[in-house]
Amino acid sequence: MLTKKIIITSTGNLTLAETQLPDLRDDEVQIKVAAAGVNFADVKIRRGYYHQSPERAMEMGSEVAGVVERTGRDAHQFSIGEKVFAVSHRGGGYAERMIVPEHSVFRLPVFMQVQEAASFASTAQTAYHILKTVLQVQSGDRVLIHSAAGGVGTMAVQMAKVLGAKVFAAASSPEKLARVKSLGADTLLQYGKDDFGKVIQREGGMNYILDGNGGLDFPKNFQWLNLRGKVVLFGNTAGATASVDPYSLVHYSKSLIGFSMFSVTSQPEIYHAAYREIFKWMEAGKVKVEIGHRLPLAEAAEAHRLLESRENYGKIVLTAE
């Protein structure tokens, strides 16, 4: 079956082309895509950052929402025409159709719109597991969230508040910080303007820091931690991450923890359980999806430009309909 899909040309550009859909395996579901979420991981795939496997290469687009078109012989959980969303670490969602393992597909909640469902899965799971599974944030903890106006950041701000934390939100402009404040952030920090160390010291230091930026300034995080404080690194949107002297962490028992969504998608029972609690928060109005940009599928290159230039707020969604 032919389908339209965003491909990476030999020169590294993104273009909409007609391609052959892979054969449907017994345990897979074919989805007619209505919308796809855009993540910085997609930019890294375009740049060739990840090692590619000829057998099952990573592709752009890990989050989609739409309707079930076909099911494999052993896939019995969903009916044809049923509204669903899916998240798959191997991607392929920048397309009119996507094939994913059945365990990666979920029914669309009645309280959620299709574009919301296509843009929250990876970011919500990332924020949830960093805050609750890895750090076990408690009421009263002080949490610094870098790039708080991004997809993961806007989710993390809201979830940290649900868990009772005092949230310090960092972003690149007053406009972004104003929007993050409306999500519940307590203290606002602007890159290139505010003295992070001075503000954080005045507030008593950080228990936890969420950093998806990396970059040359990454080691500064450890200056802002309290006793037994922890930094979670889950990305490097700012480029190569500067090294940290391990022994500098010893005296105050500080920790550096790495996190990847693969640690979640590789164990379906973990993210199934997380969704149950995330859905409760969303249905109660405690957490919402922040979509800052909606673009047609053919404008995937513009979506990447927005991410790379840090002009985006919240999530970017590509619409295939």
VOBA-796177 format. One line per 4 residues: number of its first residue (from 1); their letters; for each residue z negated, x, y negated of N, C-alpha, C. Coordinates in steps of 0.1 Angstrom, whole numbers, plus 5000, padded with zeros to 4 digits. Layout:
residues N
NUM> A> Z X Y Z X Y Z X Y ~ ...
//
This chain:
residues 321
1> MLTK> 5000 5008 5012 5000 5000 5000 5000 5009 4988 ~ 5009 5005 4978 5009 5013 4965 4999 5007 4955 ~ 4994 5016 4947 4984 5012 4937 4986 5021 4925 ~ 4983 5016 4913 4983 5025 4901 4969 5032 4900
5> KIII> 4970 5044 4896 4958 5053 4896 4960 5064 4886 ~ 4949 5068 4880 4949 5079 4871 4949 5092 4879 ~ 4958 5101 4877 4959 5113 4884 4958 5125 4874 ~ 4955 5137 4879 4954 5149 4871 4967 5156 4873
9> TSTG> 4975 5159 4862 4987 5166 4864 4985 5180 4865 ~ 4996 5188 4868 4995 5202 4870 4990 5209 4858 ~ 4992 5203 4846 4987 5209 4834 4973 5205 4830 ~ 4967 5197 4839 4953 5193 4836 4952 5180 4828
13> NLTL> 4963 5173 4825 4963 5161 4817 4960 5149 4827 ~ 4956 5138 4821 4954 5125 4828 4966 5116 4825 ~ 4971 5110 4836 4982 5101 4834 4982 5090 4845 ~ 4986 5078 4842 4986 5066 4851 4999 5067 4859
17> AETQ> 4997 5067 4873 5009 5069 4882 5007 5059 4894 ~ 5018 5057 4900 5017 5048 4912 5016 5058 4924 ~ 5005 5055 4932 5002 5063 4944 5000 5055 4956 ~ 5000 5061 4968 4997 5054 4980 4982 5053 4983
21> LPDL> 4978 5041 4986 4964 5039 4989 4961 5044 5003 ~ 4950 5051 5005 4946 5056 5018 4945 5045 5028 ~ 4946 5048 5041 4944 5038 5052 4930 5034 5052 ~ 4928 5021 5054 4914 5015 5055 4908 5018 5068
25> RDDE> 4896 5025 5068 4889 5028 5080 4880 5016 5084 ~ 4876 5017 5097 4868 5006 5102 4856 5002 5094 ~ 4849 5012 5088 4836 5009 5082 4838 5009 5067 ~ 4850 5006 5062 4853 5007 5047 4857 4993 5042
29> VQIK> 4856 4992 5028 4859 4980 5021 4869 4984 5010 ~ 4880 4976 5008 4889 4978 4998 4886 4968 4986 ~ 4884 4974 4974 4881 4966 4962 4892 4966 4952 ~ 4895 4955 4947 4904 4953 4936 4896 4956 4923
33> VAAA> 4898 4967 4917 4889 4971 4906 4892 4964 4893 ~ 4881 4959 4887 4882 4952 4874 4878 4962 4863 ~ 4868 4971 4866 4863 4980 4856 4857 4992 4864 ~ 4858 5004 4857 4853 5016 4863 4844 5024 4852
37> GVNF> 4833 5029 4856 4825 5037 4847 4830 5051 4846 ~ 4827 5057 4835 4831 5071 4832 4819 5079 4831 ~ 4818 5091 4838 4807 5100 4837 4812 5114 4834 ~ 4803 5123 4830 4807 5136 4827 4811 5144 4839
41> ADVK> 4806 5139 4851 4811 5145 4863 4826 5144 4865 ~ 4832 5133 4859 4846 5131 4860 4853 5142 4852 ~ 4848 5146 4841 4853 5156 4832 4853 5169 4840 ~ 4842 5172 4847 4841 5184 4855 4851 5184 4867
45> IRRG> 4854 5173 4873 4864 5172 4883 4877 5175 4877 ~ 4880 5170 4866 4893 5172 4859 4895 5187 4856 ~ 4884 5194 4853 4884 5208 4850 4885 5217 4862 ~ 4883 5211 4874 4883 5218 4886 4870 5225 4889
49> YYHQ> 4859 5220 4883 4846 5226 4885 4841 5225 4899 ~ 4843 5214 4906 4838 5212 4920 4848 5218 4930 ~ 4843 5223 4941 4852 5228 4951 4859 5215 4958 ~ 4872 5216 4959 4880 5205 4965 4882 5207 4980
53> SPER> 4881 5196 4987 4884 5196 5002 4897 5189 5004 ~ 4907 5196 5010 4920 5189 5012 4919 5176 5020 ~ 4909 5176 5029 4907 5164 5037 4902 5152 5029 ~ 4892 5155 5021 4886 5144 5013 4881 5149 5000
57> AMEM> 4891 5151 4991 4888 5157 4978 4880 5148 4969 ~ 4872 5154 4961 4864 5146 4951 4874 5141 4940 ~ 4873 5128 4936 4882 5123 4926 4874 5117 4915 ~ 4880 5114 4904 4873 5108 4892 4870 5094 4895
61> GSEV> 4859 5089 4890 4855 5075 4891 4846 5072 4903 ~ 4833 5074 4901 4824 5071 4912 4818 5057 4911 ~ 4820 5050 4900 4814 5036 4898 4825 5026 4895 ~ 4825 5015 4903 4835 5005 4900 4829 4991 4902
65> AGVV> 4835 4981 4897 4832 4967 4900 4844 4959 4901 ~ 4844 4949 4909 4856 4941 4911 4854 4931 4922 ~ 4865 4928 4930 4864 4918 4941 4869 4925 4954 ~ 4864 4920 4965 4867 4925 4978 4881 4920 4982
69> ERTG> 4890 4929 4986 4904 4925 4990 4906 4926 5005 ~ 4900 4936 5011 4901 4938 5025 4889 4944 5031 ~ 4886 4942 5043 4875 4949 5050 4879 4955 5063 ~ 4873 4966 5067 4876 4972 5079 4871 4964 5091
73> RDAH> 4875 4968 5103 4871 4961 5115 4856 4960 5117 ~ 4848 4970 5113 4834 4970 5115 4826 4967 5103 ~ 4833 4963 5092 4826 4960 5079 4825 4944 5078 ~ 4813 4939 5079 4811 4925 5080 4802 4919 5070
77> QFSI> 4797 4927 5060 4787 4922 5051 4793 4915 5039 ~ 4807 4916 5036 4812 4910 5025 4824 4901 5028 ~ 4827 4891 5020 4838 4882 5023 4849 4885 5013 ~ 4861 4882 5017 4873 4885 5008 4871 4876 4996
81> GEKV> 4873 4882 4984 4872 4875 4971 4858 4876 4965 ~ 4848 4882 4973 4835 4883 4968 4834 4894 4957 ~ 4826 4890 4946 4824 4900 4935 4814 4910 4939 ~ 4818 4923 4937 4809 4934 4941 4810 4946 4931
85> FAVS> 4800 4955 4933 4802 4968 4926 4799 4979 4937 ~ 4804 4991 4934 4802 5001 4944 4800 5015 4937 ~ 4794 5024 4944 4792 5038 4939 4795 5047 4951 ~ 4804 5057 4948 4807 5066 4959 4808 5080 4954
89> HRGG> 4801 5089 4960 4801 5103 4955 4815 5110 4956 ~ 4824 5104 4964 4837 5110 4965 4847 5104 4955 ~ 4843 5094 4948 4851 5089 4937 4864 5081 4941 ~ 4873 5081 4931 4886 5074 4933 4887 5061 4926
93> GYAE> 4877 5059 4916 4876 5046 4909 4885 5044 4897 ~ 4892 5055 4893 4901 5053 4881 4914 5048 4887 ~ 4914 5035 4892 4925 5030 4899 4925 5015 4899 ~ 4936 5008 4903 4936 4994 4904 4929 4990 4917
97> RMIV> 4928 4999 4927 4922 4996 4939 4914 5008 4944 ~ 4903 5006 4951 4895 5017 4956 4890 5014 4970 ~ 4889 5023 4978 4884 5022 4992 4871 5030 4993 ~ 4860 5023 4997 4847 5029 4998 4840 5025 5011
101> PEHS> 4831 5033 5016 4823 5029 5028 4815 5016 5025 ~ 4814 5008 5034 4807 4995 5032 4792 4997 5027 ~ 4786 5008 5031 4772 5010 5027 4771 5013 5012 ~ 4782 5016 5006 4782 5019 4992 4785 5007 4983
105> VFRL> 4787 4995 4989 4791 4983 4982 4779 4974 4981 ~ 4778 4967 4969 4767 4958 4966 4772 4945 4960 ~ 4766 4934 4963 4770 4921 4957 4766 4922 4942 ~ 4775 4916 4934 4772 4915 4919 4761 4906 4917
109> PVFM> 4750 4910 4910 4739 4901 4907 4744 4890 4897 ~ 4739 4878 4898 4743 4867 4890 4740 4869 4875 ~ 4731 4878 4872 4727 4880 4858 4735 4892 4852 ~ 4744 4898 4859 4752 4909 4855 4767 4907 4853
113> QVQE> 4773 4911 4842 4787 4910 4840 4794 4922 4848 ~ 4807 4920 4850 4815 4930 4858 4815 4943 4851 ~ 4817 4944 4838 4817 4957 4831 4804 4964 4831 ~ 4793 4956 4831 4780 4962 4832 4778 4968 4846
117> AASF> 4782 4961 4856 4780 4965 4870 4788 4978 4872 ~ 4799 4980 4865 4808 4991 4867 4802 5004 4860 ~ 4792 5002 4852 4788 5013 4843 4773 5016 4844 ~ 4767 5011 4854 4752 5014 4854 4748 5021 4867
121> ASTA> 4756 5020 4877 4751 5024 4891 4746 5038 4891 ~ 4754 5048 4888 4750 5062 4889 4740 5066 4878 ~ 4741 5060 4866 4732 5064 4856 4718 5058 4858 ~ 4718 5045 4863 4705 5039 4866 4698 5046 4877
125> QTAY> 4706 5049 4888 4699 5056 4899 4694 5070 4895 ~ 4702 5077 4887 4698 5090 4883 4685 5089 4875 ~ 4685 5081 4865 4673 5079 4856 4661 5075 4865 ~ 4663 5065 4873 4652 5060 4882 4646 5070 4891
129> HILK> 4654 5078 4898 4649 5087 4908 4643 5099 4901 ~ 4648 5104 4890 4642 5115 4882 4628 5110 4878 ~ 4627 5099 4872 4614 5094 4866 4604 5090 4876 ~ 4609 5082 4886 4599 5076 4895 4598 5084 4909
133> TVLQ> 4609 5088 4915 4608 5094 4928 4604 5109 4926 ~ 4611 5116 4917 4608 5131 4915 4596 5133 4907 ~ 4595 5128 4895 4584 5131 4886 4572 5122 4888 ~ 4574 5110 4893 4563 5100 4894 4556 5098 4881
137> VQSG> 4564 5095 4871 4559 5093 4857 4548 5082 4857 ~ 4537 5084 4850 4526 5075 4849 4524 5070 4834 ~ 4517 5060 4832 4514 5055 4819 4507 5066 4811 ~ 4512 5068 4799 4506 5078 4790 4512 5092 4790
141> DRVL> 4521 5094 4800 4528 5107 4801 4537 5108 4789 ~ 4539 5121 4784 4549 5123 4774 4562 5129 4780 ~ 4573 5122 4777 4586 5126 4783 4596 5128 4772 ~ 4602 5140 4773 4613 5143 4764 4626 5141 4771
145> IHSA> 4635 5133 4765 4648 5130 4771 4659 5135 4763 ~ 4666 5146 4768 4678 5151 4760 4690 5142 4762 ~ 4698 5143 4751 4710 5134 4751 4706 5119 4754 ~ 4696 5115 4747 4691 5102 4750 4700 5090 4747
149> AGGV> 4711 5093 4739 4721 5082 4736 4732 5082 4746 ~ 4732 5090 4756 4742 5089 4766 4740 5079 4777 ~ 4748 5079 4788 4746 5069 4798 4733 5070 4806 ~ 4730 5082 4811 4717 5084 4817 4706 5083 4807
153> GTMA> 4708 5089 4795 4697 5089 4785 4693 5075 4781 ~ 4702 5066 4779 4698 5052 4774 4690 5045 4786 ~ 4694 5048 4798 4687 5042 4809 4673 5048 4811 ~ 4672 5062 4809 4660 5068 4811 4650 5064 4800
157> VQMA> 4654 5063 4788 4645 5058 4777 4639 5045 4781 ~ 4647 5035 4785 4641 5022 4788 4632 5023 4801 ~ 4636 5030 4811 4628 5030 4823 4615 5038 4821 ~ 4615 5049 4813 4603 5056 4810 4593 5047 4802
161> KVLG> 4598 5038 4794 4590 5029 4787 4584 5018 4796 ~ 4592 5014 4806 4587 5004 4816 4575 5011 4824 ~ 4576 5024 4826 4566 5031 4834 4554 5035 4825 ~ 4555 5031 4812 4543 5034 4803 4543 5047 4796
165> AKVF> 4554 5055 4797 4554 5068 4790 4556 5067 4775 ~ 4552 5078 4769 4556 5080 4754 4569 5087 4754 ~ 4579 5082 4748 4593 5087 4750 4597 5095 4737 ~ 4601 5108 4739 4606 5116 4728 4621 5116 4731
169> AAAS> 4630 5111 4722 4644 5110 4724 4651 5120 4715 ~ 4660 5128 4721 4668 5137 4713 4683 5133 4714 ~ 4690 5133 4702 4704 5130 4701 4710 5137 4689 ~ 4723 5136 4688 4730 5144 4678 4732 5138 4664
173> SPEK> 4729 5126 4662 4731 5120 4649 4721 5109 4646 ~ 4719 5106 4633 4710 5095 4630 4714 5082 4635 ~ 4727 5079 4636 4732 5066 4641 4728 5065 4656 ~ 4730 5075 4664 4726 5074 4678 4711 5073 4680
177> LARV> 4703 5080 4671 4689 5079 4672 4684 5065 4669 ~ 4691 5059 4659 4687 5045 4655 4689 5035 4667 ~ 4699 5037 4674 4702 5028 4685 4692 5031 4697 ~ 4689 5044 4699 4679 5047 4709 4665 5042 4706
181> KSLG> 4662 5042 4693 4649 5037 4688 4648 5022 4692 ~ 4659 5015 4691 4659 5001 4694 4656 4998 4709 ~ 4658 5009 4717 4655 5008 4732 4641 5011 4735 ~ 4633 5015 4725 4619 5018 4727 4614 5032 4725
185> ADTL> 4623 5041 4721 4619 5055 4719 4608 5056 4709 ~ 4598 5064 4711 4587 5065 4702 4589 5076 4691 ~ 4594 5088 4695 4596 5099 4686 4611 5103 4687 ~ 4617 5105 4675 4632 5108 4675 4634 5123 4670
189> LQYG> 4643 5130 4677 4646 5144 4674 4661 5145 4673 ~ 4665 5151 4662 4680 5153 4660 4683 5167 4662 ~ 4693 5170 4671 4698 5183 4673 4703 5189 4660 ~ 4700 5202 4657 4705 5209 4645 4698 5206 4633
193> KDDF> 4688 5197 4633 4681 5193 4621 4666 5195 4623 ~ 4660 5188 4633 4646 5188 4635 4641 5201 4642 ~ 4629 5205 4639 4623 5216 4646 4616 5210 4658 ~ 4622 5211 4670 4617 5205 4682 4603 5210 4685
197> GKVI> 4602 5224 4685 4589 5230 4688 4577 5225 4680 ~ 4580 5224 4667 4569 5220 4657 4565 5206 4660 ~ 4575 5197 4662 4572 5183 4664 4564 5181 4677 ~ 4569 5187 4688 4563 5186 4701 4549 5192 4701
201> QREG> 4547 5203 4695 4534 5209 4694 4524 5200 4687 ~ 4529 5194 4676 4520 5185 4669 4516 5172 4677 ~ 4525 5168 4686 4523 5157 4695 4515 5160 4707 ~ 4513 5173 4710 4505 5176 4722 4512 5182 4733
205> GMNY> 4525 5184 4732 4533 5190 4743 4539 5180 4752 ~ 4547 5184 4761 4554 5175 4770 4549 5177 4784 ~ 4548 5165 4791 4545 5166 4806 4558 5168 4813 ~ 4568 5161 4809 4581 5161 4816 4593 5162 4806
209> ILDG> 4604 5169 4810 4616 5169 4802 4628 5167 4811 ~ 4637 5158 4807 4649 5155 4814 4660 5161 4807 ~ 4668 5170 4813 4678 5178 4807 4691 5177 4815 ~ 4702 5170 4810 4715 5170 4816 4724 5179 4808
213> NGGL> 4719 5187 4799 4728 5195 4790 4729 5209 4795 ~ 4718 5215 4799 4719 5230 4803 4722 5238 4790 ~ 4731 5247 4791 4735 5255 4779 4726 5266 4776 ~ 4729 5273 4765 4721 5285 4761 4707 5282 4757
217> DFPK> 4705 5270 4752 4691 5266 4747 4682 5261 4758 ~ 4687 5260 4770 4679 5255 4781 4665 5261 4783 ~ 4663 5274 4782 4650 5280 4784 4639 5275 4774 ~ 4644 5270 4762 4634 5265 4752 4625 5254 4758
221> NFQW> 4631 5246 4767 4623 5235 4773 4609 5240 4778 ~ 4609 5252 4784 4596 5256 4790 4586 5260 4780 ~ 4590 5262 4768 4580 5265 4757 4573 5252 4753 ~ 4579 5241 4756 4574 5228 4751 4565 5221 4762
225> LNLR> 4564 5227 4774 4557 5220 4785 4542 5223 4784 ~ 4534 5213 4788 4520 5215 4790 4517 5221 4804 ~ 4504 5222 4807 4500 5227 4820 4506 5218 4831 ~ 4512 5224 4841 4518 5217 4852 4530 5209 4848
229> GKVV> 4536 5212 4836 4547 5204 4831 4560 5207 4840 ~ 4569 5198 4839 4581 5199 4848 4594 5196 4840 ~ 4604 5204 4842 4617 5202 4837 4627 5198 4848 ~ 4634 5187 4847 4644 5183 4857 4658 5186 4851
233> LFGN> 4666 5194 4857 4679 5197 4853 4689 5190 4862 ~ 4697 5181 4855 4706 5173 4864 4721 5174 4859 ~ 4724 5183 4851 4738 5185 4846 4739 5197 4837 ~ 4751 5200 4833 4753 5211 4823 4764 5208 4814
237> TAGA> 4763 5197 4807 4774 5193 4797 4775 5202 4786 ~ 4765 5210 4783 4766 5220 4772 4771 5234 4777 ~ 4776 5234 4789 4781 5247 4794 4771 5254 4803 ~ 4775 5267 4806 4767 5275 4815 4752 5275 4811
241> TASV> 4743 5273 4820 4729 5273 4817 4723 5287 4817 ~ 4716 5290 4806 4709 5303 4804 4698 5304 4815 ~ 4696 5316 4820 4687 5319 4830 4672 5318 4825 ~ 4663 5315 4834 4649 5314 4831 4642 5324 4840
245> DPYS> 4633 5332 4834 4625 5341 4842 4615 5334 4850 ~ 4616 5334 4863 4607 5326 4872 4592 5329 4869 ~ 4589 5342 4866 4575 5345 4864 4569 5339 4852 ~ 4578 5336 4842 4573 5330 4830 4567 5316 4832
249> LVHY> 4570 5310 4844 4564 5297 4847 4551 5297 4854 ~ 4547 5309 4858 4535 5310 4867 4522 5306 4861 ~ 4519 5312 4849 4506 5311 4843 4502 5297 4841 ~ 4511 5288 4836 4508 5274 4833 4513 5265 4844
253> SKSL> 4517 5271 4856 4521 5263 4867 4532 5253 4863 ~ 4542 5258 4856 4553 5250 4852 4564 5250 4863 ~ 4572 5239 4863 4582 5238 4873 4596 5235 4868 ~ 4606 5240 4875 4620 5236 4873 4625 5229 4885
257> IGFS> 4630 5217 4884 4635 5209 4895 4650 5205 4893 ~ 4658 5207 4903 4672 5203 4902 4674 5189 4908 ~ 4683 5182 4902 4685 5168 4908 4700 5165 4907 ~ 4705 5160 4918 4719 5155 4919 4720 5142 4926
261> MFSV> 4729 5133 4921 4731 5120 4927 4735 5121 4942 ~ 4740 5132 4946 4743 5133 4960 4731 5132 4969 ~ 4719 5136 4964 4707 5135 4971 4703 5120 4973 ~ 4709 5111 4966 4707 5097 4967 4718 5090 4975
265> TSQP> 4730 5093 4972 4741 5086 4979 4742 5091 4993 ~ 4737 5103 4996 4737 5107 5010 4727 5100 5019 ~ 4718 5092 5013 4708 5085 5020 4708 5070 5015 ~ 4717 5062 5020 4718 5048 5015 4705 5040 5014
269> EIYH> 4696 5042 5023 4684 5034 5023 4676 5037 5010 ~ 4677 5049 5004 4670 5053 4992 4675 5045 4980 ~ 4689 5044 4978 4693 5037 4967 4694 5022 4969 ~ 4694 5017 4981 4692 5003 4983 4679 4998 4978
273> AAYR> 4668 5006 4982 4655 5002 4978 4653 5003 4962 ~ 4659 5014 4956 4658 5015 4942 4665 5004 4935 ~ 4676 4999 4939 4683 4988 4933 4674 4976 4932 ~ 4666 4973 4942 4658 4961 4942 4648 4961 4931
277> EIFK> 4642 4973 4928 4633 4974 4916 4641 4974 4903 ~ 4652 4981 4902 4660 4982 4890 4665 4968 4886 ~ 4669 4960 4896 4674 4946 4894 4663 4937 4888 ~ 4651 4939 4893 4639 4932 4888 4637 4935 4873
281> WMEA> 4638 4947 4870 4636 4951 4856 4647 4945 4847 ~ 4660 4946 4852 4671 4941 4844 4670 4926 4843 ~ 4667 4919 4853 4666 4904 4853 4655 4900 4843 ~ 4645 4908 4842 4633 4904 4833 4636 4909 4819
285> GKVK> 4648 4915 4817 4651 4919 4803 4644 4932 4799 ~ 4639 4940 4808 4632 4952 4804 4641 4964 4803 ~ 4653 4963 4811 4663 4973 4811 4676 4967 4809 ~ 4685 4972 4801 4698 4967 4800 4709 4978 4800
289> VEIG> 4721 4975 4802 4732 4984 4803 4737 4986 4788 ~ 4738 4998 4784 4743 5001 4770 4758 5006 4772 ~ 4767 4997 4769 4781 5001 4769 4786 5003 4755 ~ 4790 5016 4752 4794 5019 4739 4809 5018 4736
293> HRLP> 4817 5019 4747 4831 5020 4746 4838 5013 4757 ~ 4848 5005 4754 4856 4998 4765 4871 5002 4762 ~ 4877 5008 4772 4891 5013 4771 4899 5009 4783 ~ 4912 5006 4781 4921 5003 4792 4922 5015 4802
297> LAEA> 4925 5013 4814 4926 5024 4824 4935 5035 4820 ~ 4946 5031 4814 4956 5041 4809 4951 5050 4799 ~ 4940 5047 4792 4934 5056 4782 4922 5064 4787 ~ 4923 5068 4800 4912 5076 4805 4911 5089 4798
301> AEAH> 4922 5095 4793 4921 5107 4786 4913 5106 4773 ~ 4914 5095 4766 4906 5092 4754 4891 5091 4758 ~ 4888 5085 4770 4874 5084 4774 4869 5098 4776 ~ 4876 5107 4782 4872 5121 4784 4870 5128 4771
305> RLLE> 4879 5126 4762 4878 5132 4748 4865 5128 4742 ~ 4861 5115 4743 4849 5110 4737 4837 5117 4743 ~ 4837 5119 4756 4826 5126 4762 4825 5140 4758 ~ 4836 5147 4759 4836 5161 4756 4833 5165 4741
309> SREN> 4836 5156 4732 4833 5158 4718 4819 5152 4714 ~ 4812 5146 4724 4799 5140 4722 4800 5128 4712 ~ 4811 5121 4711 4812 5110 4702 4808 5097 4709 ~ 4805 5097 4722 4802 5085 4729 4788 5081 4726
313> YGKI> 4785 5068 4728 4772 5062 4728 4771 5054 4741 ~ 4760 5056 4749 4759 5049 4762 4770 5052 4771 ~ 4775 5041 4778 4785 5043 4788 4799 5040 4783 ~ 4809 5046 4789 4823 5043 4786 4828 5036 4798
317> VLTA> 4835 5025 4796 4841 5017 4807 4856 5017 4806 ~ 4863 5019 4817 4877 5017 4818 4880 5003 4825 ~ 4888 4995 4818 4891 4982 4824 4905 4982 4830 ~ 4905 4978 4843 4918 4978 4850 4925 4965 4850
321> E> 4919 4955 4845 4925 4941 4844 4933 4940 4831
//
